[in-house]
Amino acid sequence: MAKVKKKRPTRDEFELEEIGNTLVEAFDEKSEVILDVWEKENVQGQIIKMDSRTKLIHIEKDSSVTKVPFMDIMKVSIL
């Protein structure tokens, strides 16, 4: 039986721009965020790097770094 791969929900340009703006704001203000990530657990921490080349957002929490692909971020909440 072939494994069925679920397709990531599509979001329009407005939603992606809003997520990007919220990430930049949190990064500039060094705020803590909670990211709702598609098909994974939520990620909480401070944004330490946003890599435009790899499109990864680097989140640090308790000196451990999690790299989240931008396109997998469904929602950003600033704490």
PQR file with spaces between the fields and no chain letter, atoms N, CA, C, O and H, PARSE charges and radii, in Angstrom:
ATOM       1  N    MET     1       0.841   -1.178    0.000 -0.4000 1.5000
ATOM       2  CA   MET     1       0.000    0.000    0.000 -0.0000 2.0000
ATOM       3  C    MET     1       0.888    1.243    0.000  0.5500 1.7000
ATOM       4  O    MET     1       1.772    1.373    0.846 -0.5500 1.4000
ATOM       5  N    ALA     2       0.661    2.138   -0.927 -0.4000 1.5000
ATOM       6  CA   ALA     2       1.451    3.357   -1.030 -0.0000 2.0000
ATOM       7  C    ALA     2       1.096    4.321    0.095  0.5500 1.7000
ATOM       8  O    ALA     2      -0.064    4.447    0.489 -0.5500 1.4000
ATOM       9  H    ALA     2      -0.058    2.033   -1.614  0.4000 1.0000
ATOM      10  N    LYS     3       2.117    4.993    0.596 -0.4000 1.5000
ATOM      11  CA   LYS     3       1.917    5.969    1.653 -0.0000 2.0000
ATOM      12  C    LYS     3       1.309    7.240    1.057  0.5500 1.7000
ATOM      13  O    LYS     3       1.820    7.780    0.076 -0.5500 1.4000
ATOM      14  H    LYS     3       3.059    4.891    0.275  0.4000 1.0000
ATOM      15  N    VAL     4       0.233    7.705    1.648 -0.4000 1.5000
ATOM      16  CA   VAL     4      -0.434    8.914    1.163 -0.0000 2.0000
ATOM      17  C    VAL     4       0.219   10.125    1.822  0.5500 1.7000
ATOM      18  O    VAL     4       0.258   10.242    3.047 -0.5500 1.4000
ATOM      19  H    VAL     4      -0.182    7.266    2.446  0.4000 1.0000
ATOM      20  N    LYS     5       0.727   11.020    0.983 -0.4000 1.5000
ATOM      21  CA   LYS     5       1.379   12.205    1.505 -0.0000 2.0000
ATOM      22  C    LYS     5       0.373   13.347    1.542  0.5500 1.7000
ATOM      23  O    LYS     5      -0.226   13.702    0.527 -0.5500 1.4000
ATOM      24  H    LYS     5       0.695   10.925   -0.012  0.4000 1.0000
ATOM      25  N    LYS     6       0.199   13.919    2.741 -0.4000 1.5000
ATOM      26  CA   LYS     6      -0.732   15.037    2.872 -0.0000 2.0000
ATOM      27  C    LYS     6      -0.075   16.297    2.332  0.5500 1.7000
ATOM      28  O    LYS     6       1.111   16.547    2.545 -0.5500 1.4000
ATOM      29  H    LYS     6       0.685   13.630    3.565  0.4000 1.0000
ATOM      30  N    LYS     7      -0.878   17.080    1.631 -0.4000 1.5000
ATOM      31  CA   LYS     7      -0.372   18.308    1.037 -0.0000 2.0000
ATOM      32  C    LYS     7      -0.549   19.467    2.014  0.5500 1.7000
ATOM      33  O    LYS     7      -1.591   19.600    2.655 -0.5500 1.4000
ATOM      34  H    LYS     7      -1.842   16.878    1.458  0.4000 1.0000
ATOM      35  N    ARG     8       0.481   20.299    2.117 -0.4000 1.5000
ATOM      36  CA   ARG     8       0.442   21.460    2.992 -0.0000 2.0000
ATOM      37  C    ARG     8      -0.678   22.392    2.542  0.5500 1.7000
ATOM      38  O    ARG     8      -0.836   22.625    1.344 -0.5500 1.4000
ATOM      39  H    ARG     8       1.327   20.191    1.597  0.4000 1.0000
ATOM      40  N    PRO     9      -1.458   22.930    3.477 -0.5600 1.5000
ATOM      41  CA   PRO     9      -2.522   23.862    3.093  0.2800 2.0000
ATOM      42  C    PRO     9      -1.935   25.089    2.380  0.5500 1.7000
ATOM      43  O    PRO     9      -0.880   25.596    2.763 -0.5500 1.4000
ATOM      44  N    THR    10      -2.622   25.546    1.358 -0.4000 1.5000
ATOM      45  CA   THR    10      -2.128   26.720    0.642 -0.0000 2.0000
ATOM      46  C    THR    10      -2.602   27.982    1.342  0.5500 1.7000
ATOM      47  O    THR    10      -3.693   28.037    1.908 -0.5500 1.4000
ATOM      48  H    THR    10      -3.478   25.134    1.047  0.4000 1.0000
ATOM      49  N    ARG    11      -1.747   28.992    1.285 -0.4000 1.5000
ATOM      50  CA   ARG    11      -2.083   30.287    1.857 -0.0000 2.0000
ATOM      51  C    ARG    11      -1.829   31.349    0.805  0.5500 1.7000
ATOM      52  O    ARG    11      -0.914   31.222   -0.008 -0.5500 1.4000
ATOM      53  H    ARG    11      -0.860   28.947    0.825  0.4000 1.0000
ATOM      54  N    ASP    12      -2.630   32.384    0.820 -0.4000 1.5000
ATOM      55  CA   ASP    12      -2.443   33.429   -0.185 -0.0000 2.0000
ATOM      56  C    ASP    12      -1.286   34.356    0.202  0.5500 1.7000
ATOM      57  O    ASP    12      -0.725   34.257    1.293 -0.5500 1.4000
ATOM      58  H    ASP    12      -3.373   32.488    1.481  0.4000 1.0000
ATOM      59  N    GLU    13      -0.949   35.248   -0.716 -0.4000 1.5000
ATOM      60  CA   GLU    13       0.173   36.163   -0.504 -0.0000 2.0000
ATOM      61  C    GLU    13      -0.010   37.010    0.743  0.5500 1.7000
ATOM      62  O    GLU    13       0.946   37.278    1.469 -0.5500 1.4000
ATOM      63  H    GLU    13      -1.404   35.328   -1.603  0.4000 1.0000
ATOM      64  N    PHE    14      -1.247   37.429    0.986 -0.4000 1.5000
ATOM      65  CA   PHE    14      -1.532   38.278    2.144 -0.0000 2.0000
ATOM      66  C    PHE    14      -1.187   37.561    3.442  0.5500 1.7000
ATOM      67  O    PHE    14      -0.557   38.148    4.323 -0.5500 1.4000
ATOM      68  H    PHE    14      -2.024   37.212    0.395  0.4000 1.0000
ATOM      69  N    GLU    15      -1.591   36.301    3.573 -0.4000 1.5000
ATOM      70  CA   GLU    15      -1.305   35.527    4.784 -0.0000 2.0000
ATOM      71  C    GLU    15       0.192   35.344    4.983  0.5500 1.7000
ATOM      72  O    GLU    15       0.698   35.499    6.094 -0.5500 1.4000
ATOM      73  H    GLU    15      -2.102   35.825    2.857  0.4000 1.0000
ATOM      74  N    LEU    16       0.908   35.012    3.896 -0.4000 1.5000
ATOM      75  CA   LEU    16       2.358   34.811    3.983 -0.0000 2.0000
ATOM      76  C    LEU    16       3.061   36.112    4.367  0.5500 1.7000
ATOM      77  O    LEU    16       4.003   36.104    5.160 -0.5500 1.4000
ATOM      78  H    LEU    16       0.497   34.886    2.993  0.4000 1.0000
ATOM      79  N    GLU    17       2.596   37.233    3.799 -0.4000 1.5000
ATOM      80  CA   GLU    17       3.203   38.527    4.119 -0.0000 2.0000
ATOM      81  C    GLU    17       2.954   38.889    5.582  0.5500 1.7000
ATOM      82  O    GLU    17       3.838   39.425    6.250 -0.5500 1.4000
ATOM      83  H    GLU    17       1.831   37.239    3.155  0.4000 1.0000
ATOM      84  N    GLU    18       1.764   38.599    6.073 -0.4000 1.5000
ATOM      85  CA   GLU    18       1.430   38.879    7.471 -0.0000 2.0000
ATOM      86  C    GLU    18       2.305   38.051    8.422  0.5500 1.7000
ATOM      87  O    GLU    18       2.791   38.565    9.430 -0.5500 1.4000
ATOM      88  H    GLU    18       1.046   38.163    5.531  0.4000 1.0000
ATOM      89  N    ILE    19       2.501   36.778    8.097 -0.4000 1.5000
ATOM      90  CA   ILE    19       3.378   35.923    8.909 -0.0000 2.0000
ATOM      91  C    ILE    19       4.806   36.479    8.886  0.5500 1.7000
ATOM      92  O    ILE    19       5.461   36.570    9.925 -0.5500 1.4000
ATOM      93  H    ILE    19       2.106   36.361    7.279  0.4000 1.0000
ATOM      94  N    GLY    20       5.280   36.848    7.698 -0.4000 1.5000
ATOM      95  CA   GLY    20       6.631   37.401    7.561 -0.0000 2.0000
ATOM      96  C    GLY    20       6.804   38.678    8.362  0.5500 1.7000
ATOM      97  O    GLY    20       7.816   38.848    9.042 -0.5500 1.4000
ATOM      98  H    GLY    20       4.748   36.775    6.854  0.4000 1.0000
ATOM      99  N    ASN    21       5.827   39.585    8.292 -0.4000 1.5000
ATOM     100  CA   ASN    21       5.909   40.844    9.039 -0.0000 2.0000
ATOM     101  C    ASN    21       5.931   40.605   10.541  0.5500 1.7000
ATOM     102  O    ASN    21       6.668   41.269   11.269 -0.5500 1.4000
ATOM     103  H    ASN    21       5.005   39.447    7.739  0.4000 1.0000
ATOM     104  N    THR    22       5.121   39.656   11.005 -0.4000 1.5000
ATOM     105  CA   THR    22       5.086   39.334   12.435 -0.0000 2.0000
ATOM     106  C    THR    22       6.422   38.751   12.885  0.5500 1.7000
ATOM     107  O    THR    22       6.909   39.073   13.969 -0.5500 1.4000
ATOM     108  H    THR    22       4.522   39.117   10.414  0.4000 1.0000
ATOM     109  N    LEU    23       7.018   37.893   12.053 -0.4000 1.5000
ATOM     110  CA   LEU    23       8.330   37.316   12.386 -0.0000 2.0000
ATOM     111  C    LEU    23       9.399   38.403   12.470  0.5500 1.7000
ATOM     112  O    LEU    23      10.219   38.397   13.387 -0.5500 1.4000
ATOM     113  H    LEU    23       6.623   37.632   11.172  0.4000 1.0000
ATOM     114  N    VAL    24       9.393   39.342   11.510 -0.4000 1.5000
ATOM     115  CA   VAL    24      10.383   40.428   11.508 -0.0000 2.0000
ATOM     116  C    VAL    24      10.207   41.299   12.750  0.5500 1.7000
ATOM     117  O    VAL    24      11.186   41.681   13.389 -0.5500 1.4000
ATOM     118  H    VAL    24       8.727   39.347   10.765  0.4000 1.0000
ATOM     119  N    GLU    25       8.953   41.611   13.088 -0.4000 1.5000
ATOM     120  CA   GLU    25       8.678   42.427   14.276 -0.0000 2.0000
ATOM     121  C    GLU    25       9.194   41.740   15.539  0.5500 1.7000
ATOM     122  O    GLU    25       9.828   42.382   16.377 -0.5500 1.4000
ATOM     123  H    GLU    25       8.158   41.301   12.568  0.4000 1.0000
ATOM     124  N    ALA    26       8.928   40.439   15.682 -0.4000 1.5000
ATOM     125  CA   ALA    26       9.374   39.684   16.858 -0.0000 2.0000
ATOM     126  C    ALA    26      10.899   39.609   16.899  0.5500 1.7000
ATOM     127  O    ALA    26      11.496   39.695   17.972 -0.5500 1.4000
ATOM     128  H    ALA    26       8.413   39.918   15.001  0.4000 1.0000
ATOM     129  N    PHE    27      11.527   39.449   15.739 -0.4000 1.5000
ATOM     130  CA   PHE    27      12.990   39.379   15.660 -0.0000 2.0000
ATOM     131  C    PHE    27      13.604   40.713   16.074  0.5500 1.7000
ATOM     132  O    PHE    27      14.545   40.741   16.867 -0.5500 1.4000
ATOM     133  H    PHE    27      11.042   39.379   14.867  0.4000 1.0000
ATOM     134  N    ASP    28      13.074   41.829   15.539 -0.4000 1.5000
ATOM     135  CA   ASP    28      13.610   43.153   15.848 -0.0000 2.0000
ATOM     136  C    ASP    28      13.442   43.512   17.318  0.5500 1.7000
ATOM     137  O    ASP    28      14.326   44.128   17.913 -0.5500 1.4000
ATOM     138  H    ASP    28      12.310   41.806   14.895  0.4000 1.0000
ATOM     139  N    GLU    29      12.315   43.131   17.904 -0.4000 1.5000
ATOM     140  CA   GLU    29      12.034   43.459   19.305 -0.0000 2.0000
ATOM     141  C    GLU    29      12.554   42.403   20.273  0.5500 1.7000
ATOM     142  O    GLU    29      12.395   42.538   21.487 -0.5500 1.4000
ATOM     143  H    GLU    29      11.597   42.630   17.420  0.4000 1.0000
ATOM     144  N    LYS    30      13.178   41.345   19.736 -0.4000 1.5000
ATOM     145  CA   LYS    30      13.695   40.233   20.538 -0.0000 2.0000
ATOM     146  C    LYS    30      12.614   39.644   21.444  0.5500 1.7000
ATOM     147  O    LYS    30      12.869   39.303   22.599 -0.5500 1.4000
ATOM     148  H    LYS    30      13.307   41.236   18.751  0.4000 1.0000
ATOM     149  N    SER    31      11.399   39.532   20.893 -0.4000 1.5000
ATOM     150  CA   SER    31      10.259   38.975   21.627 -0.0000 2.0000
ATOM     151  C    SER    31      10.250   37.454   21.525  0.5500 1.7000
ATOM     152  O    SER    31      10.816   36.874   20.598 -0.5500 1.4000
ATOM     153  H    SER    31      11.192   39.809   19.955  0.4000 1.0000
ATOM     154  N    GLU    32       9.601   36.829   22.487 -0.4000 1.5000
ATOM     155  CA   GLU    32       9.412   35.380   22.431 -0.0000 2.0000
ATOM     156  C    GLU    32       8.160   35.102   21.610  0.5500 1.7000
ATOM     157  O    GLU    32       7.173   35.834   21.700 -0.5500 1.4000
ATOM     158  H    GLU    32       9.141   37.300   23.239  0.4000 1.0000
ATOM     159  N    VAL    33       8.206   34.047   20.815 -0.4000 1.5000
ATOM     160  CA   VAL    33       7.081   33.705   19.944 -0.0000 2.0000
ATOM     161  C    VAL    33       6.671   32.246   20.130  0.5500 1.7000
ATOM     162  O    VAL    33       7.437   31.421   20.628 -0.5500 1.4000
ATOM     163  H    VAL    33       9.007   33.453   20.742  0.4000 1.0000
ATOM     164  N    ILE    34       5.450   31.958   19.719 -0.4000 1.5000
ATOM     165  CA   ILE    34       4.984   30.576   19.577 -0.0000 2.0000
ATOM     166  C    ILE    34       4.605   30.412   18.112  0.5500 1.7000
ATOM     167  O    ILE    34       3.785   31.165   17.587 -0.5500 1.4000
ATOM     168  H    ILE    34       4.827   32.628   19.314  0.4000 1.0000
ATOM     169  N    LEU    35       5.204   29.430   17.460 -0.4000 1.5000
ATOM     170  CA   LEU    35       4.908   29.159   16.054 -0.0000 2.0000
ATOM     171  C    LEU    35       4.055   27.900   15.961  0.5500 1.7000
ATOM     172  O    LEU    35       4.419   26.851   16.492 -0.5500 1.4000
ATOM     173  H    LEU    35       5.870   28.818   17.886  0.4000 1.0000
ATOM     174  N    ASP    36       2.914   28.016   15.278 -0.4000 1.5000
ATOM     175  CA   ASP    36       2.124   26.835   14.949 -0.0000 2.0000
ATOM     176  C    ASP    36       2.713   26.280   13.666  0.5500 1.7000
ATOM     177  O    ASP    36       2.645   26.917   12.615 -0.5500 1.4000
ATOM     178  H    ASP    36       2.619   28.869   14.847  0.4000 1.0000
ATOM     179  N    VAL    37       3.293   25.086   13.754 -0.4000 1.5000
ATOM     180  CA   VAL    37       4.003   24.497   12.610 -0.0000 2.0000
ATOM     181  C    VAL    37       3.164   23.356   12.038  0.5500 1.7000
ATOM     182  O    VAL    37       2.624   22.536   12.781 -0.5500 1.4000
ATOM     183  H    VAL    37       3.348   24.568   14.607  0.4000 1.0000
ATOM     184  N    TRP    38       3.062   23.314   10.719 -0.4000 1.5000
ATOM     185  CA   TRP    38       2.264   22.309   10.028 -0.0000 2.0000
ATOM     186  C    TRP    38       2.774   20.910   10.325  0.5500 1.7000
ATOM     187  O    TRP    38       3.954   20.621   10.127 -0.5500 1.4000
ATOM     188  H    TRP    38       3.501   23.980   10.115  0.4000 1.0000
ATOM     189  N    GLU    39       1.882   20.033   10.804 -0.4000 1.5000
ATOM     190  CA   GLU    39       2.135   18.618   11.102 -0.0000 2.0000
ATOM     191  C    GLU    39       3.250   18.378   12.123  0.5500 1.7000
ATOM     192  O    GLU    39       3.827   17.292   12.165 -0.5500 1.4000
ATOM     193  H    GLU    39       0.923   20.268   10.965  0.4000 1.0000
ATOM     194  N    LYS    40       3.555   19.388   12.946 -0.4000 1.5000
ATOM     195  CA   LYS    40       4.560   19.211   13.998 -0.0000 2.0000
ATOM     196  C    LYS    40       4.055   19.912   15.255  0.5500 1.7000
ATOM     197  O    LYS    40       3.032   20.597   15.240 -0.5500 1.4000
ATOM     198  H    LYS    40       3.086   20.271   12.912  0.4000 1.0000
ATOM     199  N    GLU    41       4.799   19.723   16.346 -0.4000 1.5000
ATOM     200  CA   GLU    41       4.450   20.409   17.585 -0.0000 2.0000
ATOM     201  C    GLU    41       4.753   21.892   17.450  0.5500 1.7000
ATOM     202  O    GLU    41       5.586   22.298   16.639 -0.5500 1.4000
ATOM     203  H    GLU    41       5.630   19.166   16.359  0.4000 1.0000
ATOM     204  N    ASN    42       4.061   22.702   18.264 -0.4000 1.5000
ATOM     205  CA   ASN    42       4.349   24.127   18.299 -0.0000 2.0000
ATOM     206  C    ASN    42       5.776   24.349   18.775  0.5500 1.7000
ATOM     207  O    ASN    42       6.314   23.567   19.559 -0.5500 1.4000
ATOM     208  H    ASN    42       3.385   22.372   18.922  0.4000 1.0000
ATOM     209  N    VAL    43       6.381   25.433   18.287 -0.4000 1.5000
ATOM     210  CA   VAL    43       7.748   25.785   18.682 -0.0000 2.0000
ATOM     211  C    VAL    43       7.681   27.122   19.409  0.5500 1.7000
ATOM     212  O    VAL    43       7.089   28.082   18.915 -0.5500 1.4000
ATOM     213  H    VAL    43       5.944   26.069   17.650  0.4000 1.0000
ATOM     214  N    GLN    44       8.299   27.174   20.595 -0.4000 1.5000
ATOM     215  CA   GLN    44       8.311   28.418   21.364 -0.0000 2.0000
ATOM     216  C    GLN    44       9.744   28.825   21.623  0.5500 1.7000
ATOM     217  O    GLN    44      10.596   27.982   21.902 -0.5500 1.4000
ATOM     218  H    GLN    44       8.780   26.395   20.996  0.4000 1.0000
ATOM     219  N    GLY    45      10.013   30.122   21.531 -0.4000 1.5000
ATOM     220  CA   GLY    45      11.343   30.631   21.817 -0.0000 2.0000
ATOM     221  C    GLY    45      11.547   31.983   21.172  0.5500 1.7000
ATOM     222  O    GLY    45      10.601   32.641   20.739 -0.5500 1.4000
ATOM     223  H    GLY    45       9.321   30.807   21.304  0.4000 1.0000
ATOM     224  N    GLN    46      12.826   32.389   21.117 -0.4000 1.5000
ATOM     225  CA   GLN    46      13.194   33.683   20.544 -0.0000 2.0000
ATOM     226  C    GLN    46      13.834   33.456   19.183  0.5500 1.7000
ATOM     227  O    GLN    46      14.648   32.549   19.013 -0.5500 1.4000
ATOM     228  H    GLN    46      13.595   31.855   21.469  0.4000 1.0000
ATOM     229  N    ILE    47      13.460   34.287   18.215 -0.4000 1.5000
ATOM     230  CA   ILE    47      14.034   34.181   16.873 -0.0000 2.0000
ATOM     231  C    ILE    47      15.454   34.747   16.926  0.5500 1.7000
ATOM     232  O    ILE    47      15.649   35.907   17.289 -0.5500 1.4000
ATOM     233  H    ILE    47      12.798   35.024   18.353  0.4000 1.0000
ATOM     234  N    ILE    48      16.442   33.927   16.564 -0.4000 1.5000
ATOM     235  CA   ILE    48      17.825   34.400   16.582 -0.0000 2.0000
ATOM     236  C    ILE    48      18.372   34.631   15.175  0.5500 1.7000
ATOM     237  O    ILE    48      19.371   35.329   15.002 -0.5500 1.4000
ATOM     238  H    ILE    48      16.283   32.985   16.269  0.4000 1.0000
ATOM     239  N    LYS    49      17.714   34.041   14.165 -0.4000 1.5000
ATOM     240  CA   LYS    49      18.176   34.216   12.792 -0.0000 2.0000
ATOM     241  C    LYS    49      17.038   33.885   11.832  0.5500 1.7000
ATOM     242  O    LYS    49      16.263   32.954   12.057 -0.5500 1.4000
ATOM     243  H    LYS    49      16.902   33.474   14.306  0.4000 1.0000
ATOM     244  N    MET    50      16.957   34.668   10.759 -0.4000 1.5000
ATOM     245  CA   MET    50      16.018   34.370    9.683 -0.0000 2.0000
ATOM     246  C    MET    50      16.861   34.282    8.412  0.5500 1.7000
ATOM     247  O    MET    50      17.330   35.299    7.900 -0.5500 1.4000
ATOM     248  H    MET    50      17.586   35.423   10.577  0.4000 1.0000
ATOM     249  N    ASP    51      17.048   33.073    7.910 -0.4000 1.5000
ATOM     250  CA   ASP    51      17.928   32.822    6.772 -0.0000 2.0000
ATOM     251  C    ASP    51      17.128   32.879    5.474  0.5500 1.7000
ATOM     252  O    ASP    51      16.336   31.983    5.186 -0.5500 1.4000
ATOM     253  H    ASP    51      16.667   32.247    8.326  0.4000 1.0000
ATOM     254  N    SER    52      17.341   33.940    4.691 -0.4000 1.5000
ATOM     255  CA   SER    52      16.577   34.102    3.447 -0.0000 2.0000
ATOM     256  C    SER    52      17.029   33.117    2.373  0.5500 1.7000
ATOM     257  O    SER    52      16.260   32.801    1.465 -0.5500 1.4000
ATOM     258  H    SER    52      17.985   34.668    4.925  0.4000 1.0000
ATOM     259  N    ARG    53      18.248   32.633    2.463 -0.4000 1.5000
ATOM     260  CA   ARG    53      18.753   31.694    1.453 -0.0000 2.0000
ATOM     261  C    ARG    53      18.103   30.320    1.609  0.5500 1.7000
ATOM     262  O    ARG    53      17.650   29.727    0.631 -0.5500 1.4000
ATOM     263  H    ARG    53      18.872   32.890    3.201  0.4000 1.0000
ATOM     264  N    THR    54      18.061   29.820    2.843 -0.4000 1.5000
ATOM     265  CA   THR    54      17.483   28.490    3.086 -0.0000 2.0000
ATOM     266  C    THR    54      16.013   28.570    3.484  0.5500 1.7000
ATOM     267  O    THR    54      15.336   27.545    3.573 -0.5500 1.4000
ATOM     268  H    THR    54      18.429   30.302    3.638  0.4000 1.0000
ATOM     269  N    LYS    55      15.517   29.787    3.723 -0.4000 1.5000
ATOM     270  CA   LYS    55      14.125   30.015    4.159 -0.0000 2.0000
ATOM     271  C    LYS    55      13.815   29.286    5.464  0.5500 1.7000
ATOM     272  O    LYS    55      12.731   28.730    5.639 -0.5500 1.4000
ATOM     273  H    LYS    55      16.067   30.619    3.650  0.4000 1.0000
ATOM     274  N    LEU    56      14.798   29.300    6.386 -0.4000 1.5000
ATOM     275  CA   LEU    56      14.623   28.697    7.705 -0.0000 2.0000
ATOM     276  C    LEU    56      14.599   29.785    8.770  0.5500 1.7000
ATOM     277  O    LEU    56      15.352   30.755    8.700 -0.5500 1.4000
ATOM     278  H    LEU    56      15.678   29.752    6.244  0.4000 1.0000
ATOM     279  N    ILE    57      13.725   29.610    9.753 -0.4000 1.5000
ATOM     280  CA   ILE    57      13.649   30.508   10.904 -0.0000 2.0000
ATOM     281  C    ILE    57      14.296   29.764   12.070  0.5500 1.7000
ATOM     282  O    ILE    57      13.864   28.665   12.419 -0.5500 1.4000
ATOM     283  H    ILE    57      13.112   28.822    9.809  0.4000 1.0000
ATOM     284  N    HIS    58      15.335   30.359   12.678 -0.4000 1.5000
ATOM     285  CA   HIS    58      16.062   29.727   13.778 -0.0000 2.0000
ATOM     286  C    HIS    58      15.485   30.244   15.093  0.5500 1.7000
ATOM     287  O    HIS    58      15.528   31.443   15.369 -0.5500 1.4000
ATOM     288  H    HIS    58      15.685   31.252   12.395  0.4000 1.0000
ATOM     289  N    ILE    59      14.946   29.330   15.902 -0.4000 1.5000
ATOM     290  CA   ILE    59      14.318   29.662   17.182 -0.0000 2.0000
ATOM     291  C    ILE    59      15.153   29.057   18.301  0.5500 1.7000
ATOM     292  O    ILE    59      15.485   27.872   18.267 -0.5500 1.4000
ATOM     293  H    ILE    59      14.912   28.356   15.678  0.4000 1.0000
ATOM     294  N    GLU    60      15.497   29.893   19.313 -0.4000 1.5000
ATOM     295  CA   GLU    60      16.298   29.412   20.435 -0.0000 2.0000
ATOM     296  C    GLU    60      15.451   29.396   21.706  0.5500 1.7000
ATOM     297  O    GLU    60      14.759   30.362   22.028 -0.5500 1.4000
ATOM     298  H    GLU    60      15.228   30.855   19.341  0.4000 1.0000
ATOM     299  N    LYS    61      15.525   28.280   22.412 -0.4000 1.5000
ATOM     300  CA   LYS    61      14.840   28.127   23.700 -0.0000 2.0000
ATOM     301  C    LYS    61      15.740   27.285   24.592  0.5500 1.7000
ATOM     302  O    LYS    61      16.068   26.147   24.256 -0.5500 1.4000
ATOM     303  H    LYS    61      16.087   27.495   22.151  0.4000 1.0000
ATOM     304  N    ASP    62      16.140   27.847   25.731 -0.4000 1.5000
ATOM     305  CA   ASP    62      17.018   27.144   26.678 -0.0000 2.0000
ATOM     306  C    ASP    62      18.290   26.631   26.000  0.5500 1.7000
ATOM     307  O    ASP    62      18.672   25.474   26.182 -0.5500 1.4000
ATOM     308  H    ASP    62      15.874   28.771   26.004  0.4000 1.0000
ATOM     309  N    SER    63      18.930   27.476   25.232 -0.4000 1.5000
ATOM     310  CA   SER    63      20.182   27.226   24.500 -0.0000 2.0000
ATOM     311  C    SER    63      20.112   26.087   23.472  0.5500 1.7000
ATOM     312  O    SER    63      21.151   25.618   23.007 -0.5500 1.4000
ATOM     313  H    SER    63      18.620   28.416   25.084  0.4000 1.0000
ATOM     314  N    SER    64      18.908   25.639   23.116 -0.4000 1.5000
ATOM     315  CA   SER    64      18.797   24.697   22.001 -0.0000 2.0000
ATOM     316  C    SER    64      18.094   25.416   20.856  0.5500 1.7000
ATOM     317  O    SER    64      17.148   26.175   21.068 -0.5500 1.4000
ATOM     318  H    SER    64      18.064   26.020   23.495  0.4000 1.0000
ATOM     319  N    VAL    65      18.573   25.162   19.629 -0.4000 1.5000
ATOM     320  CA   VAL    65      18.071   25.872   18.453 -0.0000 2.0000
ATOM     321  C    VAL    65      17.240   24.923   17.595  0.5500 1.7000
ATOM     322  O    VAL    65      17.659   23.805   17.297 -0.5500 1.4000
ATOM     323  H    VAL    65      19.341   24.545   19.456  0.4000 1.0000
ATOM     324  N    THR    66      16.058   25.387   17.206 -0.4000 1.5000
ATOM     325  CA   THR    66      15.174   24.653   16.309 -0.0000 2.0000
ATOM     326  C    THR    66      15.063   25.446   15.022  0.5500 1.7000
ATOM     327  O    THR    66      14.839   26.656   15.051 -0.5500 1.4000
ATOM     328  H    THR    66      15.718   26.295   17.448  0.4000 1.0000
ATOM     329  N    LYS    67      15.218   24.767   13.887 -0.4000 1.5000
ATOM     330  CA   LYS    67      15.109   25.429   12.586 -0.0000 2.0000
ATOM     331  C    LYS    67      13.781   25.026   11.956  0.5500 1.7000
ATOM     332  O    LYS    67      13.505   23.844   11.749 -0.5500 1.4000
ATOM     333  H    LYS    67      15.400   23.784   13.864  0.4000 1.0000
ATOM     334  N    VAL    68      12.957   26.045   11.653 -0.4000 1.5000
ATOM     335  CA   VAL    68      11.621   25.817   11.118 -0.0000 2.0000
ATOM     336  C    VAL    68      11.534   26.400    9.710  0.5500 1.7000
ATOM     337  O    VAL    68      11.826   27.581    9.522 -0.5500 1.4000
ATOM     338  H    VAL    68      13.181   27.005   11.822  0.4000 1.0000
ATOM     339  N    PRO    69      11.139   25.600    8.715 -0.5600 1.5000
ATOM     340  CA   PRO    69      10.950   26.148    7.367  0.2800 2.0000
ATOM     341  C    PRO    69       9.809   27.175    7.361  0.5500 1.7000
ATOM     342  O    PRO    69       8.739   26.929    7.919 -0.5500 1.4000
ATOM     343  N    PHE    70      10.050   28.315    6.729 -0.4000 1.5000
ATOM     344  CA   PHE    70       9.052   29.391    6.694 -0.0000 2.0000
ATOM     345  C    PHE    70       7.708   28.907    6.166  0.5500 1.7000
ATOM     346  O    PHE    70       6.666   29.272    6.710 -0.5500 1.4000
ATOM     347  H    PHE    70      10.919   28.514    6.276  0.4000 1.0000
ATOM     348  N    MET    71       7.716   28.098    5.121 -0.4000 1.5000
ATOM     349  CA   MET    71       6.469   27.652    4.501 -0.0000 2.0000
ATOM     350  C    MET    71       5.662   26.705    5.392  0.5500 1.7000
ATOM     351  O    MET    71       4.480   26.478    5.135 -0.5500 1.4000
ATOM     352  H    MET    71       8.563   27.802    4.679  0.4000 1.0000
ATOM     353  N    ASP    72       6.292   26.144    6.449 -0.4000 1.5000
ATOM     354  CA   ASP    72       5.577   25.252    7.372 -0.0000 2.0000
ATOM     355  C    ASP    72       4.921   26.019    8.522  0.5500 1.7000
ATOM     356  O    ASP    72       4.175   25.432    9.306 -0.5500 1.4000
ATOM     357  H    ASP    72       7.253   26.329    6.658  0.4000 1.0000
ATOM     358  N    ILE    73       5.192   27.329    8.631 -0.4000 1.5000
ATOM     359  CA   ILE    73       4.623   28.129    9.713 -0.0000 2.0000
ATOM     360  C    ILE    73       3.186   28.501    9.338  0.5500 1.7000
ATOM     361  O    ILE    73       2.944   29.147    8.318 -0.5500 1.4000
ATOM     362  H    ILE    73       5.798   27.806    7.994  0.4000 1.0000
ATOM     363  N    MET    74       2.251   28.085   10.174 -0.4000 1.5000
ATOM     364  CA   MET    74       0.843   28.367    9.918 -0.0000 2.0000
ATOM     365  C    MET    74       0.370   29.618   10.652  0.5500 1.7000
ATOM     366  O    MET    74      -0.507   30.331   10.164 -0.5500 1.4000
ATOM     367  H    MET    74       2.448   27.560   11.002  0.4000 1.0000
ATOM     368  N    LYS    75       0.953   29.889   11.835 -0.4000 1.5000
ATOM     369  CA   LYS    75       0.524   31.027   12.639 -0.0000 2.0000
ATOM     370  C    LYS    75       1.658   31.427   13.571  0.5500 1.7000
ATOM     371  O    LYS    75       2.399   30.576   14.062 -0.5500 1.4000
ATOM     372  H    LYS    75       1.666   29.310   12.231  0.4000 1.0000
ATOM     373  N    VAL    76       1.790   32.744   13.817 -0.4000 1.5000
ATOM     374  CA   VAL    76       2.799   33.264   14.733 -0.0000 2.0000
ATOM     375  C    VAL    76       2.086   34.023   15.838  0.5500 1.7000
ATOM     376  O    VAL    76       1.219   34.854   15.567 -0.5500 1.4000
ATOM     377  H    VAL    76       1.188   33.436   13.418  0.4000 1.0000
ATOM     378  N    SER    77       2.448   33.741   17.085 -0.4000 1.5000
ATOM     379  CA   SER    77       1.909   34.483   18.238 -0.0000 2.0000
ATOM     380  C    SER    77       3.079   35.067   19.007  0.5500 1.7000
ATOM     381  O    SER    77       3.994   34.345   19.406 -0.5500 1.4000
ATOM     382  H    SER    77       3.153   33.066   17.306  0.4000 1.0000
ATOM     383  N    ILE    78       3.047   36.389   19.215 -0.4000 1.5000
ATOM     384  CA   ILE    78       4.093   37.044   20.005 -0.0000 2.0000
ATOM     385  C    ILE    78       3.648   37.060   21.456  0.5500 1.7000
ATOM     386  O    ILE    78       2.522   37.444   21.772 -0.5500 1.4000
ATOM     387  H    ILE    78       2.304   36.975   18.891  0.4000 1.0000
ATOM     388  N    LEU    79       4.559   36.632   22.341 -0.4000 1.5000
ATOM     389  CA   LEU    79       4.227   36.604   23.788 -0.0000 2.0000
ATOM     390  C    LEU    79       4.587   37.917   24.441  0.5500 1.7000
ATOM     391  O    LEU    79       4.384   38.084   25.644 -0.5500 1.4000
ATOM     392  H    LEU    79       5.474   36.320   22.084  0.4000 1.0000
